[in-house]
Protein backbone atom coordinates (compact mmCIF):
# COMPACT_ATOMS: atom_id res chain seq x y z
CA UNK A 1 0.00 0.00 0.00
CA UNK A 2 1.49 3.37 -0.92
CA UNK A 3 0.77 6.76 0.56
CA UNK A 4 0.01 9.43 -2.00
CA UNK A 5 1.17 12.64 -0.37
CA UNK A 6 0.89 16.28 -1.26
CA UNK A 7 4.27 17.11 -2.78
CA UNK A 8 6.10 20.33 -2.22
CA UNK A 9 5.59 22.14 -5.48
CA UNK A 10 8.14 24.83 -4.87
CA UNK A 11 10.67 25.86 -2.27
CA UNK A 12 8.21 28.33 -0.80
CA UNK A 13 5.14 26.14 -0.66
CA UNK A 14 3.56 25.43 2.70
CA UNK A 15 0.13 24.13 1.82
CA UNK A 16 -2.49 23.78 -0.86
CA UNK A 17 -6.24 23.43 -1.19
CA UNK A 18 -7.68 20.26 -2.59
CA UNK A 19 -9.92 21.38 -5.41
CA UNK A 20 -11.00 18.25 -7.21
CA UNK A 21 -10.46 14.53 -7.19
CA UNK A 22 -10.49 12.83 -10.57
CA UNK A 23 -10.60 9.31 -9.16
CA UNK A 24 -12.64 7.25 -6.70
CA UNK A 25 -11.69 4.36 -4.47
CA UNK A 26 -11.40 1.31 -6.65
CA UNK A 27 -10.23 3.18 -9.75
CA UNK A 28 -7.21 1.79 -11.51
CA UNK A 29 -4.44 4.31 -12.08
CA UNK A 30 -1.25 4.31 -14.12
CA UNK A 31 1.93 6.14 -13.42
CA UNK A 32 1.52 9.69 -14.69
CA UNK A 33 -2.28 9.77 -14.44
CA UNK A 34 -3.65 12.98 -13.07
CA UNK A 35 -5.67 12.06 -10.00
CA UNK A 36 -6.40 15.38 -8.36
CA UNK A 37 -6.07 19.12 -8.71
CA UNK A 38 -4.94 21.45 -5.97
CA UNK A 39 -4.81 25.23 -5.65
CA UNK A 40 -1.45 26.70 -4.80
CA UNK A 41 -0.17 30.20 -5.04
CA UNK A 42 1.13 29.27 -8.46
CA UNK A 43 -2.30 28.43 -9.72
CA UNK A 44 -4.19 25.23 -10.17
CA UNK A 45 -1.78 22.31 -10.26
CA UNK A 46 -2.62 18.82 -11.47
CA UNK A 47 -1.17 16.06 -9.30
CA UNK A 48 0.06 12.88 -10.89
CA UNK A 49 0.56 9.46 -9.32
CA UNK A 50 3.98 7.94 -9.63
CA UNK A 51 3.05 4.30 -9.57
CA UNK A 52 0.50 2.01 -11.12
CA UNK A 53 -2.15 0.76 -8.76
CA UNK A 54 -5.68 0.92 -7.52
CA UNK A 55 -6.97 3.82 -5.46
CA UNK A 56 -7.69 2.45 -2.02
CA UNK A 57 -8.89 5.30 0.19
CA UNK A 58 -9.26 8.99 -0.36
CA UNK A 59 -8.35 10.79 2.84
CA UNK A 60 -8.71 14.47 2.04
CA UNK A 61 -11.90 16.02 0.77
CA UNK A 62 -12.39 18.80 -1.69
CA UNK A 63 -11.97 22.33 -0.39
CA UNK A 64 -9.71 21.17 2.42
CA UNK A 65 -6.53 23.08 3.04
CA UNK A 66 -3.66 20.68 3.62
CA UNK A 67 -0.01 21.14 4.48
CA UNK A 68 2.70 19.72 2.26
CA UNK A 69 3.33 16.07 3.08
CA UNK A 70 -0.26 15.25 4.02
CA UNK A 71 -1.29 11.79 2.86
CA UNK A 72 -4.04 12.51 0.34
CA UNK A 73 -4.94 8.96 -0.55
CA UNK A 74 -3.65 5.44 -0.34
CA UNK A 75 -2.97 3.37 -3.39
CA UNK A 76 -2.58 -0.36 -3.35
CA UNK A 77 -0.60 -2.19 -5.93
CA UNK A 78 -2.46 -4.11 -8.59
CA UNK A 79 -3.41 -7.50 -7.30
CA UNK A 80 -3.49 -6.59 -3.64
CA UNK A 81 -6.83 -6.97 -1.85
CA UNK A 82 -8.59 -3.88 -0.58
CA UNK A 83 -7.93 -3.17 3.08
CA UNK A 84 -11.11 -3.60 5.10
CA UNK A 85 -11.95 -0.20 6.47
CA UNK A 86 -11.90 -0.22 10.25
CA UNK A 87 -15.00 1.11 11.94
CA UNK A 88 -13.23 4.14 13.29
CA UNK A 89 -11.25 4.88 10.15
CA UNK A 90 -11.57 8.32 8.60
CA UNK A 91 -14.48 8.36 6.19
CA UNK A 92 -13.95 8.28 2.45
CA UNK A 93 -14.17 11.95 1.83
CA UNK A 94 -15.26 12.73 -1.67
CA UNK A 95 -18.52 14.37 -0.65
CA UNK A 96 -18.83 17.12 1.85
CA UNK A 97 -22.45 16.73 2.72
CA UNK A 98 -23.26 14.52 5.69
CA UNK A 99 -20.81 14.06 8.50
CA UNK A 100 -20.20 10.43 9.23
CA UNK A 101 -19.73 10.66 12.94
CA UNK A 102 -22.47 11.61 15.31
CA UNK A 103 -22.50 15.26 16.24
CA UNK A 104 -24.32 17.05 18.99
CA UNK A 105 -28.03 17.55 19.45
CA UNK A 106 -28.16 20.25 16.85
CA UNK A 107 -27.99 17.57 14.19
CA UNK A 108 -31.50 16.58 15.09
CA UNK A 109 -32.79 20.02 14.26
CA UNK A 110 -31.50 20.18 10.75
CA UNK A 111 -33.93 18.28 8.58
CA UNK A 112 -36.48 21.06 8.29
CA UNK A 113 -34.04 23.68 7.08
CA UNK A 114 -32.72 24.22 3.58
CA UNK A 115 -29.35 22.51 3.14
CA UNK A 116 -27.24 25.59 3.48
CA UNK A 117 -28.73 26.31 6.86
CA UNK A 118 -28.02 22.88 8.30
CA UNK A 119 -25.62 24.26 10.83
CA UNK A 120 -24.37 20.94 12.03
CA UNK A 121 -23.15 20.08 8.58
CA UNK A 122 -20.06 21.35 6.90
CA UNK A 123 -21.09 24.43 4.97
CA UNK A 124 -20.77 24.13 1.23
CA UNK A 125 -18.82 27.07 -0.07
CA UNK A 126 -16.22 27.75 -2.72
CA UNK A 127 -12.60 28.20 -1.62
CA UNK A 128 -12.75 31.82 -2.65
CA UNK A 129 -15.87 32.38 -0.57
CA UNK A 130 -14.29 30.64 2.39
CA UNK A 131 -11.22 32.79 2.27
CA UNK A 132 -13.22 35.96 1.91
CA UNK A 133 -15.42 34.96 4.82
CA UNK A 134 -12.31 34.31 6.92
CA UNK A 135 -10.90 37.69 5.95
CA UNK A 136 -14.10 39.57 6.70
CA UNK A 137 -15.01 37.64 9.82
CA UNK A 138 -18.27 36.42 8.33
CA UNK A 139 -19.71 33.23 9.69
CA UNK A 140 -20.44 31.02 6.71
CA UNK A 141 -23.27 29.35 8.57
CA UNK A 142 -25.12 32.62 8.41
CA UNK A 143 -24.74 33.14 4.70
CA UNK A 144 -27.34 32.21 2.14
CA UNK A 145 -25.75 30.38 -0.73
CA UNK A 146 -26.87 31.03 -4.27
CA UNK A 147 -24.58 28.61 -6.03
CA UNK A 148 -25.36 25.09 -7.23
CA UNK A 149 -26.96 23.05 -4.49
CA UNK A 150 -27.12 26.07 -2.23
CA UNK A 151 -23.36 26.40 -2.13
CA UNK A 152 -22.01 29.73 -0.96
CA UNK A 153 -20.20 31.76 -3.53
CA UNK A 154 -18.03 34.77 -3.13
CA UNK A 155 -20.84 37.11 -4.13
CA UNK A 156 -22.96 35.71 -1.33
CA UNK A 157 -20.26 36.48 1.22
CA UNK A 158 -19.81 39.96 -0.18
CA UNK A 159 -23.52 40.56 0.11
CA UNK A 160 -23.48 39.30 3.67
CA UNK A 161 -20.62 41.63 4.49
CA UNK A 162 -22.44 44.61 3.02
CA UNK A 163 -25.56 43.75 4.98
CA UNK A 164 -23.53 43.35 8.16
CA UNK A 165 -22.13 46.81 7.69
CA UNK A 166 -25.52 48.32 6.95
CA UNK A 167 -27.57 46.77 9.71
CA UNK A 168 -26.77 46.06 13.33
CA UNK A 169 -28.30 42.61 13.18
CA UNK A 170 -26.55 39.69 11.56
CA UNK A 171 -27.10 39.52 7.82
CA UNK A 172 -28.49 36.09 7.50
CA UNK A 173 -31.34 34.44 6.04
CA UNK A 174 -34.98 34.51 7.04
CA UNK A 175 -35.01 31.74 9.60
CA UNK A 176 -32.99 33.96 11.93
CA UNK A 177 -31.85 31.18 14.16
CA UNK A 178 -29.49 31.98 17.00
CA UNK A 179 -25.88 32.60 16.09
CA UNK A 180 -23.90 29.49 15.55
CA UNK A 181 -22.87 28.16 18.91
CA UNK A 182 -19.47 26.69 19.36
CA UNK A 183 -20.34 23.89 17.03
CA UNK A 184 -18.33 20.78 17.17
CA UNK A 185 -16.42 20.85 13.96
CA UNK A 186 -17.79 18.09 11.80
CA UNK A 187 -15.50 15.13 11.89
CA UNK A 188 -14.84 15.43 8.22
CA UNK A 189 -12.99 18.63 8.80
CA UNK A 190 -10.72 17.48 11.56
CA UNK A 191 -7.97 15.71 9.69
CA UNK A 192 -7.41 18.66 7.48
CA UNK A 193 -7.42 21.65 9.76
CA UNK A 194 -4.37 23.57 8.66
CA UNK A 195 -1.34 23.24 10.87
CA UNK A 196 0.08 26.55 11.92
CA UNK A 197 2.11 27.36 8.88
CA UNK A 198 5.35 29.19 9.59
CA UNK A 199 4.42 31.98 7.26
CA UNK A 200 1.02 32.45 8.82
CA UNK A 201 -2.18 30.69 7.98
CA UNK A 202 -3.39 32.93 5.28
CA UNK A 203 -3.95 30.97 2.15
CA UNK A 204 -3.63 32.46 -1.23
CA UNK A 205 -5.95 31.62 -4.05
CA UNK A 206 -5.07 31.68 -7.67
CA UNK A 207 -7.46 33.35 -10.05
CA UNK A 208 -7.54 30.49 -12.48
CA UNK A 209 -9.14 27.95 -10.17
CA UNK A 210 -12.18 30.04 -9.42
CA UNK A 211 -15.04 30.84 -11.78
CA UNK A 212 -14.93 34.29 -13.30
CA UNK A 213 -17.87 35.43 -11.26
CA UNK A 214 -15.93 34.80 -8.08
CA UNK A 215 -12.51 35.76 -9.26
CA UNK A 216 -10.46 37.17 -6.48
CA UNK A 217 -9.02 40.60 -7.10
CA UNK A 218 -5.76 40.10 -8.98
CA UNK A 219 -3.83 42.11 -6.44
CA UNK A 220 -4.54 39.62 -3.62
CA UNK A 221 -3.23 36.76 -5.68
CA UNK A 222 -0.19 38.76 -6.66
CA UNK A 223 0.44 39.74 -3.07
CA UNK A 224 0.40 36.10 -2.09
CA UNK A 225 2.70 35.13 -4.89
CA UNK A 226 5.11 37.91 -4.06
CA UNK A 227 5.18 36.76 -0.43
CA UNK A 228 5.96 33.25 -1.54
CA UNK A 229 8.65 34.42 -3.92
CA UNK A 230 10.08 36.69 -1.22
CA UNK A 231 10.29 33.80 1.20
CA UNK A 232 12.01 31.58 -1.31
CA UNK A 233 14.44 34.24 -2.46
CA UNK A 234 15.32 35.26 1.07
CA UNK A 235 15.90 31.66 2.03
CA UNK A 236 17.99 31.05 -1.06
CA UNK A 237 20.13 34.10 -0.51
CA UNK A 238 20.57 33.22 3.13
CA UNK A 239 21.31 29.54 2.78
CA UNK A 240 23.14 29.30 -0.49
CA UNK A 241 26.60 30.78 -0.87
CA UNK A 242 26.37 32.08 -4.44
CA UNK A 243 29.18 32.71 -6.86
CA UNK A 244 28.60 34.56 -10.09
CA UNK A 245 30.25 34.25 -13.47
CA UNK A 246 29.55 36.09 -16.69
CA UNK A 247 30.57 35.63 -20.28
CA UNK A 248 29.74 37.28 -23.57
CA UNK A 249 28.70 35.09 -26.47
CA UNK A 250 28.81 36.07 -30.12
CA UNK A 251 25.41 34.98 -31.37
CA UNK A 252 25.89 35.83 -35.04
CA UNK A 253 26.32 32.23 -36.17
CA UNK A 254 23.43 30.97 -34.06
CA UNK A 255 21.05 33.70 -35.21
CA UNK A 256 22.01 33.30 -38.84
CA UNK A 257 21.48 29.56 -38.60
CA UNK A 258 18.11 30.00 -36.89
CA UNK A 259 17.00 32.41 -39.60
CA UNK A 260 17.84 29.95 -42.34
CA UNK A 261 16.10 27.17 -40.42
CA UNK A 262 13.03 29.36 -40.00
CA UNK A 263 12.90 30.08 -43.71
CA UNK A 264 12.31 26.38 -44.19
CA UNK A 265 9.46 26.43 -41.72
CA UNK A 266 5.98 27.87 -41.69
CA UNK A 267 5.32 30.66 -39.26
CA UNK A 268 3.61 28.25 -36.91
CA UNK A 269 6.76 26.18 -36.65
CA UNK A 270 9.12 29.10 -36.31
CA UNK A 271 11.89 28.57 -33.76
CA UNK A 272 12.57 31.20 -31.14
CA UNK A 273 16.16 31.85 -30.03
CA UNK A 274 15.09 30.74 -26.55
CA UNK A 275 14.88 27.11 -27.61
CA UNK A 276 18.36 27.24 -29.09
CA UNK A 277 19.59 28.60 -25.77
CA UNK A 278 17.78 25.90 -23.81
CA UNK A 279 19.18 23.14 -25.96
CA UNK A 280 22.64 24.61 -25.72
CA UNK A 281 22.36 24.71 -21.92
CA UNK A 282 21.31 21.05 -21.92
CA UNK A 283 24.25 20.06 -24.11
CA UNK A 284 26.66 22.08 -21.98
CA UNK A 285 25.32 20.27 -18.91
CA UNK A 286 26.13 17.04 -20.68
CA UNK A 287 29.75 18.13 -20.56
CA UNK A 288 29.62 19.69 -17.09
CA UNK A 289 26.97 17.63 -15.26
CA UNK A 290 27.88 18.90 -11.80
CA UNK A 291 25.58 21.88 -12.30
CA UNK A 292 22.57 19.71 -13.03
CA UNK A 293 21.18 18.58 -9.72
CA UNK A 294 20.47 19.35 -6.12
CA UNK A 295 22.03 20.16 -2.78
CA UNK A 296 20.03 17.98 -0.43
CA UNK A 297 20.78 16.27 2.89
CA UNK A 298 24.05 18.14 3.07
CA UNK A 299 25.41 16.69 -0.10
CA UNK A 300 25.59 17.29 -3.79
CA UNK A 301 23.25 15.06 -5.77
CA UNK A 302 23.89 15.25 -9.48
CA UNK A 303 20.89 14.23 -11.57
CA UNK A 304 21.07 12.32 -14.78
CA UNK A 305 17.94 13.61 -16.45
CA UNK A 306 18.07 17.22 -17.54
CA UNK A 307 14.85 19.06 -16.75
CA UNK A 308 15.25 22.78 -17.21
CA UNK A 309 13.09 25.15 -15.23
CA UNK A 310 12.17 28.08 -17.43
CA UNK A 311 11.25 31.35 -15.76
CA UNK A 312 7.91 32.51 -17.09
CA UNK A 313 6.46 35.85 -16.12
CA UNK A 314 2.76 36.04 -15.46
CA UNK A 315 1.03 38.91 -17.15
CA UNK A 316 -0.07 40.67 -13.99
CA UNK A 317 3.19 40.12 -12.20
CA UNK A 318 4.78 37.14 -10.56
CA UNK A 319 7.07 34.44 -11.77
CA UNK A 320 6.75 30.71 -12.16
CA UNK A 321 9.55 28.37 -13.20
CA UNK A 322 8.05 25.12 -14.48
CA UNK A 323 10.31 22.47 -15.92
CA UNK A 324 10.69 21.31 -19.48
CA UNK A 325 11.58 17.66 -19.19
CA UNK A 326 14.48 15.93 -20.93
CA UNK A 327 15.67 18.98 -22.81
CA UNK A 328 18.81 17.19 -23.97
CA UNK A 329 16.79 14.58 -25.80
CA UNK A 330 14.28 16.84 -27.55
CA UNK A 331 14.78 18.42 -30.95
CA UNK A 332 14.46 22.18 -31.33
CA UNK A 333 11.03 21.73 -32.88
CA UNK A 334 9.93 19.55 -29.98
CA UNK A 335 11.29 22.12 -27.53
CA UNK A 336 9.35 24.85 -29.29
CA UNK A 337 6.13 22.87 -28.86
CA UNK A 338 6.93 22.06 -25.22
CA UNK A 339 7.86 25.63 -24.43
CA UNK A 340 4.79 27.06 -26.09
CA UNK A 341 2.53 24.61 -24.30
CA UNK A 342 4.22 25.33 -20.99
CA UNK A 343 3.96 29.10 -21.32
CA UNK A 344 0.29 28.87 -22.26
CA UNK A 345 -0.59 26.55 -19.41
CA UNK A 346 1.49 28.51 -16.90
CA UNK A 347 -0.37 31.70 -17.68
CA UNK A 348 -3.67 29.84 -17.51
CA UNK A 349 -2.71 28.36 -14.14
CA UNK A 350 -2.85 24.78 -15.41
CA UNK A 351 0.43 23.19 -14.52
CA UNK A 352 1.18 19.66 -13.39
CA UNK A 353 2.86 18.92 -10.10
CA UNK A 354 5.80 17.28 -11.81
CA UNK A 355 6.45 20.44 -13.78
CA UNK A 356 6.83 22.42 -10.58
CA UNK A 357 9.08 19.97 -8.80
CA UNK A 358 11.27 18.37 -11.41
CA UNK A 359 13.61 21.13 -12.55
CA UNK A 360 17.26 20.20 -12.11
CA UNK A 361 18.44 23.69 -13.07
CA UNK A 362 16.72 26.94 -13.98
CA UNK A 363 17.20 29.28 -16.92
CA UNK A 364 16.01 32.82 -16.74
CA UNK A 365 15.83 34.65 -20.03
CA UNK A 366 15.25 38.34 -19.63
CA UNK A 367 16.43 39.24 -23.11
CA UNK A 368 13.01 40.35 -24.22
CA UNK A 369 12.94 42.98 -21.56
CA UNK A 370 16.13 44.64 -22.66
CA UNK A 371 18.11 43.74 -19.59
CA UNK A 372 21.72 43.25 -20.47
CA UNK A 373 22.69 40.62 -17.94
CA UNK A 374 20.98 38.69 -15.21
CA UNK A 375 22.47 37.89 -11.84
CA UNK A 376 19.83 35.79 -10.29
CA UNK A 377 19.16 33.83 -7.15
CA UNK A 378 19.27 30.06 -7.28
CA UNK A 379 16.06 28.14 -6.60
CA UNK A 380 16.78 25.61 -3.87
CA UNK A 381 17.43 22.72 -3.90
CA UNK A 382 19.01 23.37 -7.32
CA UNK A 383 22.66 24.31 -7.45
CA UNK A 384 22.77 26.63 -10.44
CA UNK A 385 20.91 29.31 -12.34
CA UNK A 386 21.69 30.32 -15.90
CA UNK A 387 20.78 33.84 -16.97
CA UNK A 388 20.48 35.29 -20.44
CA UNK A 389 20.15 38.97 -21.17
CA UNK A 390 19.22 40.85 -24.29
CA UNK A 391 21.18 40.21 -27.46
CA UNK A 392 22.79 43.55 -28.25
CA UNK A 393 24.90 44.74 -31.13
CA UNK A 394 28.37 45.25 -29.81
CA UNK A 395 31.82 45.88 -31.17
CA UNK A 396 33.64 42.59 -31.44
CA UNK A 397 37.23 41.76 -32.23
CA UNK A 398 38.05 38.49 -33.92
CA UNK A 399 41.23 37.51 -35.71
CA UNK A 400 42.56 41.00 -35.38
CA UNK A 401 39.55 42.54 -37.08
CA UNK A 402 36.94 44.75 -35.50
CA UNK A 403 33.29 44.33 -36.32
CA UNK A 404 29.83 44.50 -34.85
CA UNK A 405 28.17 41.34 -33.62
CA UNK A 406 24.96 40.44 -31.81
CA UNK A 407 26.27 39.65 -28.34
CA UNK A 408 24.55 37.82 -25.54
CA UNK A 409 25.57 38.17 -21.90
CA UNK A 410 25.26 34.74 -20.30
CA UNK A 411 25.60 34.45 -16.55
CA UNK A 412 25.85 31.58 -14.15
CA UNK A 413 24.98 31.68 -10.48
CA UNK A 414 26.46 28.67 -8.71
CA UNK A 415 25.99 27.17 -5.27
CA UNK A 416 29.47 27.23 -3.82
CA UNK A 417 28.74 24.24 -1.61
CA UNK A 418 28.25 22.08 -4.68
CA UNK A 419 30.67 23.48 -7.22
CA UNK A 420 33.32 26.13 -7.49
CA UNK A 421 34.06 28.79 -10.07
CA UNK A 422 36.22 26.49 -12.14
CA UNK A 423 33.31 24.18 -12.86
CA UNK A 424 31.10 27.15 -13.57
CA UNK A 425 33.67 28.53 -15.99
CA UNK A 426 33.88 25.20 -17.78
CA UNK A 427 30.15 25.25 -18.22
CA UNK A 428 30.06 28.74 -19.70
CA UNK A 429 32.96 27.96 -22.00
CA UNK A 430 31.15 24.85 -23.24
CA UNK A 431 27.94 26.84 -23.69
CA UNK A 432 29.76 29.42 -25.76
CA UNK A 433 31.41 26.81 -27.94
CA UNK A 434 28.14 24.97 -28.50
CA UNK A 435 26.42 28.15 -29.63
CA UNK A 436 29.15 28.68 -32.22
CA UNK A 437 28.13 25.39 -33.84
CA UNK A 438 24.35 25.77 -33.93
CA UNK A 439 23.90 23.16 -36.61
CA UNK A 440 24.86 20.54 -33.99
CA UNK A 441 22.21 21.66 -31.53
CA UNK B 1 -8.16 42.48 -50.76
CA UNK B 2 -8.56 43.75 -47.21
CA UNK B 3 -9.56 47.24 -46.23
CA UNK B 4 -7.73 49.36 -43.69
CA UNK B 5 -10.55 48.76 -41.26
CA UNK B 6 -10.33 45.00 -41.66
CA UNK B 7 -6.58 45.07 -41.16
CA UNK B 8 -6.98 47.20 -38.06
CA UNK B 9 -9.60 44.84 -36.73
CA UNK B 10 -7.40 41.77 -37.16
CA UNK B 11 -4.44 43.57 -35.59
CA UNK B 12 -6.35 44.78 -32.56
CA UNK B 13 -7.95 41.42 -31.96
CA UNK B 14 -4.56 39.76 -32.20
CA UNK B 15 -3.04 42.22 -29.75
CA UNK B 16 -5.96 41.83 -27.38
CA UNK B 17 -5.41 38.09 -27.35
CA UNK B 18 -1.84 38.41 -26.21
CA UNK B 19 -2.43 41.36 -23.90
CA UNK B 20 -5.94 40.75 -22.60
CA UNK B 21 -5.86 43.46 -19.97
CA UNK B 22 -4.68 46.22 -22.33
CA UNK B 23 -6.97 49.08 -23.24
CA UNK B 24 -6.32 49.92 -26.85
CA UNK B 25 -8.26 53.14 -26.70
CA UNK B 26 -5.49 54.40 -24.45
CA UNK B 27 -2.47 52.99 -26.25
CA UNK B 28 -0.46 55.61 -28.10
CA UNK B 29 -0.31 54.33 -31.68
CA UNK B 30 3.22 55.63 -32.11
CA UNK B 31 4.57 54.06 -28.93
CA UNK B 32 6.71 50.90 -29.02
CA UNK B 33 4.30 48.13 -28.22
CA UNK B 34 6.68 45.65 -26.61
CA UNK B 35 7.05 47.67 -23.45
CA UNK B 36 3.63 49.30 -23.58
CA UNK B 37 1.90 45.93 -23.58
CA UNK B 38 4.60 43.92 -21.81
CA UNK B 39 4.73 41.25 -24.46
CA UNK B 40 7.61 38.88 -25.00
CA UNK B 41 8.92 37.09 -28.08
CA UNK B 42 6.56 34.18 -27.52
CA UNK B 43 3.55 36.52 -27.42
CA UNK B 44 4.83 38.36 -30.48
CA UNK B 45 5.15 35.14 -32.45
CA UNK B 46 1.60 34.17 -31.50
CA UNK B 47 0.46 37.58 -32.70
CA UNK B 48 2.20 37.02 -36.04
CA UNK B 49 0.55 33.64 -36.41
CA UNK B 50 -2.76 35.43 -35.89
CA UNK B 51 -1.88 37.92 -38.62
CA UNK B 52 -1.11 35.06 -40.92
CA UNK B 53 -4.42 33.40 -40.14
CA UNK B 54 -6.42 36.60 -40.40
CA UNK B 55 -4.72 38.37 -43.30
CA UNK B 56 -2.70 35.72 -45.05
CA UNK B 57 0.50 37.69 -44.43
CA UNK B 58 3.60 35.83 -43.26
CA UNK B 59 6.04 38.25 -41.68
CA UNK B 60 9.65 37.14 -42.16
CA UNK B 61 12.03 37.54 -39.22
CA UNK B 62 13.96 40.17 -41.14
CA UNK B 63 10.87 42.42 -41.06
CA UNK B 64 10.35 42.20 -37.28
CA UNK B 65 11.97 45.60 -36.83
CA UNK B 66 9.22 47.21 -38.90
CA UNK B 67 6.50 46.25 -36.44
CA UNK B 68 7.37 48.36 -33.43
CA UNK B 69 4.26 50.42 -32.87
CA UNK B 70 0.60 50.09 -33.76
CA UNK B 71 1.01 52.65 -36.56
CA UNK B 72 4.06 50.83 -37.89
CA UNK B 73 2.22 47.52 -37.89
CA UNK B 74 -0.78 48.92 -39.75
CA UNK B 75 1.44 50.63 -42.28
CA UNK B 76 3.48 47.48 -42.91
CA UNK B 77 0.42 45.30 -43.31
CA UNK B 78 -1.28 47.75 -45.68
CA UNK B 79 1.70 47.59 -47.97
CA UNK B 80 1.77 43.79 -47.84
CA UNK B 81 -1.94 43.22 -48.21
CA UNK B 82 -3.39 46.19 -50.04
Interface residues (C-beta under 8 A of the other chain):
Chain A: X259 X262 X263 X266 X267 X268 X270 X272 X273 X274 X313 X315 X316 X339 X340 X343 X367 X368 X369
Chain B: X19 X20 X21 X34 X38 X40 X41 X42 X45 X48 X49 X52 X58 X59 X60 X61 X62
